Structures are given as structure tokens and as C-alpha cells.
């Protein structure tokens, strides 16, 4: 996990497993955004990407649920 992910996971308390899992999902989403930003893609809009952060984390959590 990159430094940004480690910082997010370490933030806050571990009140519940759900809180802990959410921080991991947010960290993963931030890693995706960071990778996209680092790609140099000319149409990157960080305001939009950060506005979608919660949605990305939701999608990551949903993808991790056992089917």
C-alpha cells in the first residue's frame, strides 16, 4: 500500500470493522485517483474525481462482498 493509503487507514479510530473497512476502501479509491492523476491524462479533473471519492469507495466495498 502506498503512503497515501497508509495515512488514510491510520486516520481515525477503529470503532468498528465497518469503519476500518471503509478507510481501506477510501484509501484504495484515493490510490486509483492518484494513479489517474499521475498518468498525465489531459482531461483529469481532480475536483470531479474527489467529488466521486465516496462513490468509488462504495463501489470498492460492494465489489469485495462475497457473491
LUMKOLMI-417958 format. One record per atom (N, C-alpha, C, O): residue in three letters; x, y, z. Coordinates in pm, whole numbers, padded with zeros to 5 digits, always signed. Layout:
BEGIN
ALAXYZ
...
This chain:
BEGIN
UNK+00086-00117+00000
UNK+00000+00000+00000
UNK+00090+00123+00000
UNK+00187+00130+00076
UNK+00059+00218-00084
UNK+00136+00342-00093
UNK+00115+00427+00032
UNK+00025+00401+00112
UNK+00197+00526+00047
UNK+00194+00612+00165
UNK+00057+00675+00188
UNK+00012+00685+00302
UNK-00009+00719+00083
UNK-00141+00781+00098
UNK-00239+00683+00162
UNK-00318+00721+00249
UNK-00235+00559+00119
UNK-00323+00458+00175
UNK-00294+00431+00321
UNK-00385+00417+00402
UNK-00167+00424+00356
UNK-00127+00401+00495
UNK-00176+00514+00584
UNK-00221+00490+00697
UNK-00168+00636+00535
UNK-00213+00750+00614
UNK-00364+00749+00635
UNK-00411+00779+00745
UNK-00439+00714+00534
UNK-00585+00708+00547
UNK-00625+00598+00644
UNK-00711+00620+00729
UNK-00565+00481+00631
UNK-00601+00371+00719
UNK-00566+00404+00864
UNK-00639+00366+00955
UNK-00456+00473+00885
UNK-00415+00508+01021
UNK-00500+00620+01081
UNK-00500+00639+01202
UNK-00570+00694+00998
UNK-00652+00806+01046
UNK-00773+00753+01122
UNK-00827+00648+01088
UNK-00815+00826+01221
UNK-00936+00789+01295
UNK-00915+00671+01386
UNK-00805+00618+01399
UNK-01025+00632+01450
UNK-01018+00518+01541
UNK-01078+00395+01474
UNK-01143+00406+01370
UNK-01055+00283+01532
UNK-01110+00158+01479
UNK-01236+00123+01555
UNK-01247+00015+01615
UNK-01334+00215+01552
UNK-01458+00195+01626
UNK-01526+00063+01593
UNK-01569-00009+01683
UNK-01536+00032+01466
UNK-01600-00093+01422
UNK-01523-00147+01303
UNK-01442-00076+01242
UNK-01548-00272+01271
UNK-01488-00328+01149
UNK-01532-00250+01027
UNK-01454-00230+00933
UNK-01657-00205+01028
UNK-01709-00129+00914
UNK-01631+00001+00895
UNK-01599+00039+00782
UNK-01601+00070+01006
UNK-01520+00193+00997
UNK-01383+00162+00938
UNK-01333+00234+00852
UNK-01324+00055+00986
UNK-01191+00015+00938
UNK-01196-00021+00790
UNK-01110+00021+00713
UNK-01296-00098+00750
UNK-01309-00137+00610
UNK-01334-00016+00521
UNK-01284-00009+00409
UNK-01410+00080+00571
UNK-01438+00200+00493
UNK-01310+00277+00466
UNK-01288+00326+00355
UNK-01225+00289+00568
UNK-01099+00360+00547
UNK-01014+00291+00442
UNK-00949+00357+00361
UNK-01012+00159+00443
UNK-00939+00086+00339
UNK-00998+00112+00201
UNK-00924+00129+00104
UNK-01130+00115+00191
UNK-01195+00142+00062
UNK-01165+00283+00014
UNK-01139+00303-00105
UNK-01167+00380+00104
UNK-01133+00518+00068
UNK-00987+00525+00025
UNK-00954+00592-00073
UNK-00900+00457+00098
UNK-00758+00456+00062
UNK-00738+00398-00078
UNK-00660+00451-00157
UNK-00808+00289-00107
UNK-00797+00228-00240
UNK-00847+00322-00348
UNK-00786+00335-00454
UNK-00958+00389-00321
UNK-01013+00485-00418
UNK-00916+00600-00440
UNK-00898+00645-00553
UNK-00853+00649-00333
UNK-00755+00756-00348
UNK-00634+00710-00429
UNK-00577+00789-00504
UNK-00595+00585-00413
UNK-00485+00531-00493
UNK-00521+00529-00642
UNK-00437+00559-00727
UNK-00645+00495-00672
UNK-00690+00496-00812
UNK-00686+00638-00867
UNK-00636+00661-00977
UNK-00738+00733-00790
UNK-00737+00873-00833
UNK-00593+00922-00851
UNK-00562+00989-00950
UNK-00506+00889-00757
UNK-00366+00930-00766
UNK-00299+00872-00890
UNK-00223+00941-00958
UNK-00328+00746-00920
UNK-00273+00684-01040
UNK-00322+00751-01167
UNK-00246+00773-01261
UNK-00449+00784-01168
UNK-00507+00853-01283
UNK-00444+00991-01299
UNK-00410+01032-01410
UNK-00428+01062-01188
UNK-00367+01196-01193
UNK-00222+01187-01241
UNK-00177+01272-01317
UNK-00150+01085-01197
UNK-00010+01069-01234
UNK+00007+01025-01380
UNK+00116+01037-01437
UNK-00100+00975-01439
UNK-00091+00927-01577
UNK-00070+01040-01677
UNK-00029+01016-01791
UNK-00098+01162-01634
UNK-00082+01275-01725
UNK-00195+01289-01825
UNK-00186+01365-01921
UNK-00303+01215-01802
UNK-00419+01224-01891
UNK-00464+01369-01899
UNK-00484+01433-01796
UNK-00481+01423-02020
UNK-00512+01566-02033
UNK-00649+01608-01979
UNK-00671+01726-01953
UNK-00741+01513-01962
UNK-00875+01553-01919
UNK-00899+01528-01770
UNK-01014+01530-01726
UNK-00794+01504-01692
UNK-00813+01479-01548
UNK-00871+01603-01481
UNK-00823+01714-01501
UNK-00975+01582-01404
UNK-01040+01691-01330
UNK-01047+01645-01185
UNK-01137+01569-01147
UNK-00953+01692-01104
UNK-00946+01645-00966
UNK-01066+01687-00883
UNK-01106+01614-00792
UNK-01124+01802-00912
UNK-01247+01840-00840
UNK-01355+01734-00861
UNK-01422+01694-00767
UNK-01370+01691-00985
UNK-01469+01587-01015
UNK-01432+01456-00946
UNK-01516+01392-00883
UNK-01305+01415-00959
UNK-01261+01288-00902
UNK-01280+01284-00750
UNK-01328+01185-00696
UNK-01244+01392-00681
UNK-01263+01395-00537
UNK-01411+01400-00501
UNK-01452+01349-00397
UNK-01491+01459-00586
UNK-01636+01458-00566
UNK-01694+01318-00579
UNK-01800+01290-00523
UNK-01626+01232-00651
UNK-01670+01094-00672
UNK-01608+00996-00573
UNK-01639+00877-00576
UNK-01523+01045-00484
UNK-01448+00959-00393
UNK-01538+00864-00314
UNK-01510+00744-00308
UNK-01643+00915-00255
UNK-01733+00831-00177
UNK-01798+00723-00263
UNK-01812+00608-00222
UNK-01837+00762-00383
UNK-01898+00667-00476
UNK-01798+00557-00514
UNK-01834+00439-00521
UNK-01674+00595-00540
UNK-01571+00496-00573
UNK-01551+00399-00455
UNK-01541+00278-00475
UNK-01545+00455-00333
UNK-01528+00370-00215
UNK-01647+00276-00199
UNK-01630+00159-00164
UNK-01768+00327-00225
UNK-01887+00241-00219
UNK-01875+00125-00317
UNK-01906+00010-00283
UNK-01830+00155-00438
UNK-01816+00052-00541
UNK-01711-00051-00503
UNK-01728-00171-00528
UNK-01602-00006-00442
UNK-01497-00098-00398
UNK-01552-00189-00290
UNK-01531-00311-00295
UNK-01622-00133-00192
UNK-01679-00215-00085
UNK-01779-00316-00141
UNK-01781-00431-00099
UNK-01860-00274-00234
UNK-01961-00363-00293
UNK-01891-00476-00369
UNK-01935-00591-00364
UNK-01784-00443-00439
UNK-01711-00545-00517
UNK-01647-00649-00427
UNK-01626-00762-00469
UNK-01616-00612-00304
UNK-01549-00704-00212
UNK-01646-00797-00140
UNK-01603-00893-00075
UNK-01775-00771-00150
UNK-01872-00858-00085
UNK-01877-00992-00156
UNK-01872-01000-00279
UNK-01885-01097-00077
UNK-01890-01232-00133
UNK-02020-01251-00211
UNK-02127-01211-00165
UNK-02011-01310-00323
UNK-02129-01337-00406
UNK-02169-01480-00392
UNK-02267-01523-00453
